Each structure stands twice: as structure tokens, then as C-alpha cells.
Amino acid sequence: MIKYVAPAVDGSLTVSLAEHRFYDHHYDVELRPVRSARLRLLRRLIAGPWLLGRLASRARGFLYLGATGFLLDTVDSRQTEFAFLSRRGIRIACCFVGDDIRAPRLMHEMERRTGRPNVSSRVSELSPEFETDRYDDLKREVARVADEFSDLIFNSPTDQLSYLRRPTHRVPFLFPDVLFESTTDKFSDVTRPLVVHAPTAPAIKGTDRVRAAVQQLRDEGYDFEYLQLEGVRNDEVLRTLRRAHIVLNQFYASMPGQLGFESLASRCVLLQSADETVERTLPAGANEAWLVTGPEEIADHLRGLLDEPSRWRDQAERGWEWAWRHYSMSQAGPALNAILVAALETPSRPERP
């Protein structure tokens, strides 16, 4: 997100203090990988505060993507860092994506209230830590600090239900125009369609349900290629999406996530649980951009598609057009820049909760 959002922000400088295992982007300021965990920690202890001070002397605002910072955020959830910036009149924007703000206990309560499964249904399979008092307290503190010091907050309030009390803006997923596939030629030959699933965390993406659905349809005699991509670099995922016909994304979430947006930009027919009637920050028309599919509906919806390949091109076109309009750099980037510029020019910070 740092690499994709930065071009939309006038005069921005990109900073990344950690390597991402699926991406190989380069940034204006970065710490290159080292093998030793002890050396990585020592370097952060020295470089983090130095970079914070250096950049604070030049910047009008900081846009944080995620819940980490220049100092050791595990100590105080960035309170010291944000207070330092705030005292100097530097504006702060926080953008949260995923578990850096999502509170499993609140998600559990929502599931009981609505009867609709969400990522909290499976989160304990990732780690028992997500169910502890300590983890819940941490999510409360991250939200409290963001509420107290931020000028702007970006969040998906249903998919990432949290202890935030302030109003939030829609998360700015932005994609370079060059990532939007220009043709639908791959639908000219659907003799043996390619179906792709690429989970980063199989337990909460519904991978077991996907595998069961794929096996069920194969037992019924349907012939298709199925690729499950795990632990591979993003460039390989993008290459595969360019030739994929159908993508099975994630089935406990209310947002498309990175793979969902990449699939739409690659003109794939997309199945996922994201639903604009549930996550109301999704732009209008989302439910026509893909097939809204719960975990128990994967086999039925995939079967329906395999029975009618004539539908695929039009469905992929609708998804591409929706994603282009709302998430391409050229179309959506100026709106994000305007939001940030307005925050810089506002004479006073928002009233605290």
C-alpha cells in the first residue's frame, strides 16, 4: 500500500522499515534486510528515532499505513511518537488494514448478533493469542491513541470492527493504471478454465471450504484447472491472474482485500463474501462487480459459472469498470490527495472523543 498510495499524495516521501515477504518494492527510505533478529532490533532502536526526528523536521504530515511506527510501537501503541509529532503541529493520518486494528471480541459479538460468519470465526486457528485479554487490551490501546492524536483515520468499520470512536474515511486501496488489464482475450478460449485461489492465511480465507467445493465439482465431472498459490511472490500472483478466468478470494471478510482488487483489475470473474450491504464503505455497485458468496455457497456459485461460460466476459467487465472507477490511481488518487490536503489546511485538529 505504501508504494501504491504514495504517487497520489503530492510531495510524499515513502518509508518502509521492514521487508515484505511477498513484495520487492523499493522506497525513498528503507532498511534493507538483515538475517540476525538481534541486529534488526538494534538497528530499529537506533535508526527509528533518528529517522523520525529527521523527517519531522521536514514534513507537514505523516500518513501511517498499518499500526507500526518509527519507535517501538509495542511499548505504547505509538503514543510517544504521535505526541512528539502533535507537539510540533505535524498532522497525523492513520490507515488501518486488517488485524492491526480489528478486535476479535467485537467481531465475535457481531457474529452472534447477525448470524453471519466473519474472520473472527476462524481467527483462533491462526493463534490462541487473538482470544486473550492481552490482545484485546492492545487493540483498545491502538484505537485510543489513534482517536486521541489523529487528524484523519481510514478504516473499514465492519470488516475491521474496532474500538475506534472517531468517524473514519474509506481505506484508500489504490492501484497503478498499468495493473489494469486492457483486454478480455483470455475468455476467447474457456475449454479448460483456470480457477485460482491465493490465500495468505488459509484458516481465515476459507481455504478448506474452497478445497471441498473444488473436489465436489470434480467428483461431479466438471473439468477445470485449479491453482492454489501459497507463499509466492506478488509478481507471480499477478502473472497468474492475467490468465485466470475465475478467482475464489476470501469467504469470511466484508472487504475484497488486496487479492480481490488485483483480480478485478486483471479482469477475472471474482467470488468472495465481501458485501456492500454489510461493509457500507464499499462504493455503490460493488455487489455487481463480483458474485457475493458465503463459505457455504462456493460450490453452488462456482457450478453456476462453469455451466454458463458465456456470462464470464460481461461479469469480468463489470468488475473491471467498478475497480477502475473507484480504485485506479488516475480516477481515485486525486480524491485521496484532496482529503489529505484539506487536513493539512484545517486550522485545528478534530475534537477528541
C-alpha positions as CSV (number, residue, x, y, z in Angstrom):
1,M,0.0,0.0,0.0
2,I,2.9,2.4,0.7
3,K,4.2,2.0,-2.8
4,Y,0.7,2.3,-4.4
5,V,-0.7,5.2,-2.4
6,A,2.4,7.4,-2.5
7,P,2.0,8.6,-6.1
8,A,-1.4,10.0,-5.3
9,V,0.0,12.2,-2.4
10,D,1.6,15.4,-3.6
11,G,5.2,15.7,-2.4
12,S,5.2,12.5,-0.5
13,L,8.3,10.5,0.7
14,T,7.9,6.8,1.2
15,V,9.4,5.0,4.2
16,S,9.4,1.3,5.0
17,L,11.3,-0.2,7.9
18,A,10.5,-3.8,7.3
19,E,10.7,-6.2,4.4
20,H,7.5,-7.7,3.0
21,R,7.8,-11.4,2.1
22,F,5.5,-11.1,-1.0
23,Y,6.8,-7.8,-2.5
24,D,10.1,-6.4,-3.6
25,H,9.3,-2.7,-3.8
26,H,11.9,-0.1,-3.1
27,Y,11.2,3.1,-1.1
28,D,12.7,6.6,-0.7
29,V,13.8,5.5,2.8
30,E,14.2,1.8,3.8
31,L,16.1,-0.6,5.9
32,R,17.5,-3.4,3.9
33,P,17.1,-7.0,5.1
34,V,19.5,-8.5,7.7
35,R,19.4,-12.1,8.9
36,S,20.1,-11.5,12.6
37,A,16.9,-10.8,14.6
38,R,19.1,-9.1,17.3
39,L,20.7,-6.9,14.7
40,R,17.3,-6.0,13.2
41,L,16.1,-4.9,16.7
42,L,19.3,-2.9,17.4
43,R,19.0,-1.2,14.1
44,R,15.4,-0.2,14.7
45,L,16.3,1.2,18.1
46,I,18.9,3.4,16.5
47,A,17.5,4.2,13.1
48,G,13.9,4.6,14.0
49,P,14.2,7.6,16.4
50,W,16.8,9.2,14.1
51,L,14.5,8.9,11.1
52,L,11.5,10.2,13.0
53,G,13.4,13.3,14.1
54,R,14.9,13.9,10.6
55,L,11.6,13.5,8.8
56,A,9.6,15.5,11.4
57,S,11.9,18.5,10.7
58,R,10.8,18.5,7.1
59,A,7.2,17.1,6.9
60,R,3.9,18.8,7.3
61,G,2.1,15.4,7.9
62,F,2.7,11.7,8.4
63,L,0.4,9.1,6.8
64,Y,0.8,5.8,8.7
65,L,-0.2,2.6,6.8
66,G,-0.6,0.0,9.5
67,A,-0.2,0.1,13.2
68,T,3.6,0.3,13.4
69,G,5.8,3.4,13.7
70,F,9.4,4.6,13.8
71,L,9.7,3.9,17.6
72,L,8.9,0.6,19.2
73,D,5.1,0.7,19.0
74,T,4.8,-2.5,21.1
75,V,5.7,-0.4,24.1
76,D,2.9,2.3,24.0
77,S,1.0,1.8,20.7
78,R,2.7,4.9,19.2
79,Q,1.6,7.3,21.9
80,T,5.1,8.8,22.4
81,E,5.6,9.0,18.7
82,F,2.3,10.7,18.0
83,A,2.6,13.1,20.9
84,F,6.1,14.1,19.6
85,L,4.6,14.9,16.2
86,S,1.5,16.6,17.6
87,R,3.5,19.0,19.8
88,R,5.2,20.2,16.6
89,G,2.0,20.8,14.8
90,I,2.6,17.9,12.4
91,R,-0.7,16.4,11.1
92,I,-1.2,12.6,11.5
93,A,-3.3,10.3,9.4
94,C,-3.8,6.6,10.3
95,C,-4.8,4.0,7.8
96,F,-5.7,0.6,9.2
97,V,-5.8,-2.6,7.3
98,G,-6.7,-6.0,8.9
99,D,-5.6,-7.2,12.2
100,D,-3.7,-4.0,13.1
101,I,-7.0,-2.6,14.4
102,R,-9.6,-5.4,14.2
103,A,-10.8,-6.5,17.6
104,P,-11.7,-10.2,17.6
105,R,-14.0,-9.9,20.6
106,L,-16.1,-7.3,18.9
107,M,-16.2,-9.4,15.8
108,H,-17.4,-12.4,17.8
109,E,-20.2,-10.2,19.2
110,M,-21.2,-9.1,15.7
111,E,-21.3,-12.7,14.5
112,R,-23.6,-13.7,17.4
113,R,-25.8,-10.7,16.8
114,T,-26.1,-11.0,13.0
115,G,-25.6,-14.8,12.5
116,R,-23.1,-14.0,9.7
117,P,-19.7,-15.6,10.0
118,N,-16.7,-13.3,9.8
119,V,-12.9,-13.6,10.2
120,S,-13.3,-14.0,13.9
121,S,-14.9,-17.3,13.3
122,R,-11.5,-18.8,12.4
123,V,-9.0,-16.4,13.9
124,S,-8.2,-18.6,16.9
125,E,-6.8,-21.2,14.3
126,L,-4.1,-18.7,13.5
127,S,-3.0,-18.2,17.1
128,P,-4.7,-18.5,20.6
129,E,-3.2,-15.1,21.3
130,F,-6.0,-13.4,19.4
131,E,-8.5,-14.6,22.0
132,T,-6.6,-13.3,25.1
133,D,-7.3,-10.3,27.3
134,R,-3.9,-9.0,26.5
135,Y,-4.6,-8.9,22.8
136,D,-8.0,-7.2,23.4
137,D,-6.3,-4.6,25.6
138,L,-3.7,-4.0,22.8
139,K,-6.5,-3.3,20.2
140,R,-8.2,-0.9,22.7
141,E,-4.9,1.0,23.1
142,V,-4.1,1.2,19.4
143,A,-7.6,2.7,18.9
144,R,-7.4,5.0,21.8
145,V,-4.0,6.5,20.6
146,A,-5.3,6.9,17.1
147,D,-8.5,8.6,18.3
148,E,-6.5,11.0,20.5
149,F,-3.9,12.1,18.1
150,S,-5.0,11.6,14.5
151,D,-6.3,14.2,12.2
152,L,-7.7,11.6,9.9
153,I,-8.4,7.9,10.2
154,F,-9.0,5.4,7.4
155,N,-10.7,2.2,8.3
156,S,-13.3,-0.4,7.2
157,P,-15.7,-0.2,10.2
158,T,-17.4,-3.5,9.7
159,D,-14.7,-5.7,8.2
160,Q,-12.3,-4.2,10.8
161,L,-14.6,-3.7,13.7
162,S,-12.6,-1.9,16.3
163,Y,-12.6,0.3,19.4
164,L,-12.2,3.4,17.3
165,R,-14.7,6.1,18.3
166,R,-13.9,8.7,15.7
167,P,-15.6,8.9,12.2
168,T,-13.4,7.3,9.5
169,H,-12.7,7.5,5.8
170,R,-12.8,4.6,3.3
171,V,-9.5,2.7,3.2
172,P,-7.6,4.0,0.1
173,F,-6.7,0.9,-1.8
174,L,-5.1,2.3,-4.9
175,F,-3.6,0.5,-7.9
176,P,-1.4,1.9,-10.7
177,D,-3.2,2.2,-14.0
178,V,-0.7,-0.1,-15.6
179,L,-2.0,-3.0,-13.4
180,F,-5.4,-2.8,-15.1
181,E,-5.6,-5.4,-17.8
182,S,-6.5,-3.9,-21.1
183,T,-8.3,-6.9,-22.8
184,T,-10.5,-9.8,-22.1
185,D,-8.9,-12.0,-24.8
186,K,-8.4,-14.9,-22.2
187,F,-12.2,-15.5,-22.4
188,S,-11.9,-16.4,-26.1
189,D,-10.8,-19.9,-25.1
190,V,-12.5,-21.4,-22.0
191,T,-12.2,-25.0,-23.0
192,R,-10.5,-25.8,-19.7
193,P,-11.0,-22.8,-17.4
194,L,-8.4,-21.7,-14.8
195,V,-9.7,-21.3,-11.3
196,V,-7.3,-19.6,-8.8
197,H,-7.2,-19.3,-5.0
198,A,-4.3,-17.5,-3.4
199,P,-4.7,-17.3,0.4
200,T,-2.2,-15.5,2.6
201,A,-3.9,-17.1,5.7
202,P,-5.8,-20.2,4.7
203,A,-7.7,-20.5,8.0
204,I,-9.5,-17.2,7.7
205,K,-9.8,-17.1,4.0
206,G,-12.0,-20.2,3.8
207,T,-9.4,-22.4,2.0
208,D,-10.8,-25.6,3.5
209,R,-14.2,-24.7,2.1
210,V,-12.7,-23.8,-1.3
211,R,-10.9,-27.2,-1.5
212,A,-14.0,-29.0,-0.6
213,A,-16.0,-27.2,-3.2
214,V,-13.4,-27.9,-5.9
215,Q,-13.3,-31.6,-5.0
216,Q,-17.1,-31.8,-5.1
217,L,-17.3,-30.3,-8.5
218,R,-14.5,-32.5,-9.9
219,D,-16.4,-35.5,-8.5
220,E,-19.4,-34.3,-10.4
221,G,-17.4,-34.4,-13.6
222,Y,-16.5,-30.7,-14.1
223,D,-13.2,-30.3,-15.9
224,F,-11.1,-27.2,-14.9
225,E,-7.6,-26.3,-13.8
226,Y,-7.3,-25.3,-10.2
227,L,-4.3,-23.4,-8.9
228,Q,-3.8,-22.7,-5.2
229,L,-1.0,-20.2,-4.7
230,E,0.5,-20.0,-1.2
231,G,3.8,-18.4,-0.1
232,V,4.6,-17.0,-3.5
233,R,5.7,-13.5,-4.5
234,N,3.1,-11.0,-5.7
235,D,4.5,-10.8,-9.2
236,E,3.8,-14.5,-9.7
237,V,0.3,-14.0,-8.4
238,L,-0.3,-11.1,-10.9
239,R,1.0,-13.2,-13.8
240,T,-1.3,-16.0,-12.9
241,L,-4.3,-13.6,-12.6
242,R,-3.7,-12.3,-16.1
243,R,-4.6,-15.7,-17.5
244,A,-7.1,-16.8,-14.8
245,H,-10.8,-16.9,-15.6
246,I,-12.3,-17.3,-12.1
247,V,-10.8,-16.3,-8.7
248,L,-12.0,-17.7,-5.4
249,N,-10.9,-15.0,-3.0
250,Q,-11.9,-15.0,0.7
251,F,-15.1,-16.1,2.3
252,Y,-15.3,-14.6,5.8
253,A,-14.5,-11.0,5.0
254,S,-16.6,-8.0,4.2
255,M,-13.9,-6.4,2.0
256,P,-12.2,-7.6,-1.1
257,G,-8.7,-7.2,0.2
258,Q,-5.6,-6.9,-2.0
259,L,-6.2,-10.1,-4.0
260,G,-9.8,-9.1,-4.6
261,F,-8.8,-5.7,-6.1
262,E,-6.0,-7.3,-8.1
263,S,-8.4,-9.9,-9.5
264,L,-10.9,-7.2,-10.6
265,A,-8.1,-5.2,-12.3
266,S,-7.0,-8.4,-14.1
267,R,-10.5,-8.9,-15.5
268,C,-11.2,-12.1,-13.6
269,V,-14.7,-13.3,-12.5
270,L,-14.5,-13.0,-8.7
271,L,-16.2,-14.9,-6.0
272,Q,-16.0,-13.6,-2.4
273,S,-18.0,-12.8,0.7
274,A,-17.5,-9.0,0.6
275,D,-20.9,-7.3,0.5
276,E,-21.7,-3.7,0.2
277,T,-24.9,-4.1,2.3
278,V,-22.6,-5.2,5.2
279,E,-19.5,-3.1,4.7
280,R,-21.1,0.2,3.7
281,T,-17.9,2.0,2.9
282,L,-17.7,0.0,-0.3
283,P,-18.7,2.2,-3.3
284,A,-22.1,1.6,-4.8
285,G,-22.2,-1.2,-7.3
286,A,-19.8,-3.5,-5.5
287,N,-22.3,-6.4,-5.4
288,E,-22.5,-6.3,-9.2
289,A,-18.7,-6.3,-9.6
290,W,-18.4,-9.8,-8.2
291,L,-20.6,-12.7,-7.0
292,V,-21.3,-12.3,-3.3
293,T,-20.5,-15.8,-2.0
294,G,-20.6,-17.1,1.6
295,P,-18.5,-20.0,2.6
296,E,-21.4,-22.5,2.2
297,E,-22.2,-21.2,-1.3
298,I,-18.8,-21.7,-3.0
299,A,-19.7,-25.0,-4.8
300,D,-23.1,-23.7,-6.0
301,H,-21.9,-20.4,-7.3
302,L,-18.8,-22.0,-9.0
303,R,-21.0,-24.7,-10.5
304,G,-23.4,-22.0,-11.9
305,L,-20.4,-20.2,-13.5
306,L,-19.0,-23.4,-15.0
307,D,-22.4,-24.2,-16.5
308,E,-22.6,-20.8,-18.3
309,P,-19.2,-19.6,-19.5
310,S,-21.0,-17.1,-21.8
311,R,-21.5,-15.0,-18.6
312,W,-17.9,-14.6,-17.7
313,R,-16.7,-11.9,-20.0
314,D,-19.5,-9.5,-19.1
315,Q,-19.1,-10.2,-15.4
316,A,-15.3,-9.6,-15.6
317,E,-16.0,-6.3,-17.5
318,R,-18.4,-5.1,-14.7
319,G,-15.8,-5.8,-12.1
320,W,-13.0,-4.1,-14.0
321,E,-15.0,-1.0,-14.6
322,W,-16.1,-0.7,-11.0
323,A,-12.5,-1.2,-9.8
324,W,-11.1,1.3,-12.3
325,R,-13.7,3.9,-11.3
326,H,-13.1,3.7,-7.6
327,Y,-9.6,2.3,-7.1
328,S,-7.3,3.2,-10.0
329,M,-4.6,5.8,-9.4
330,S,-5.9,8.1,-12.1
331,Q,-9.5,8.0,-11.0
332,A,-9.3,7.7,-7.2
333,G,-5.9,9.2,-6.4
334,P,-7.0,12.8,-6.7
335,A,-9.8,12.3,-4.1
336,L,-7.3,10.9,-1.6
337,N,-4.9,13.7,-2.2
338,A,-7.7,16.3,-1.7
339,I,-8.6,14.7,1.7
340,L,-5.1,14.9,2.9
341,V,-4.5,18.4,1.7
342,A,-7.7,19.5,3.4
343,A,-6.5,18.0,6.7
344,L,-3.2,19.9,6.3
345,E,-5.0,23.2,5.8
346,T,-7.6,22.8,8.6
347,P,-6.6,25.3,11.3
348,S,-7.5,23.0,14.2
349,R,-7.5,19.3,15.0
350,P,-10.8,17.4,15.2
351,E,-12.5,17.3,18.6
352,R,-11.4,14.3,20.6
353,P,-13.9,11.7,21.8
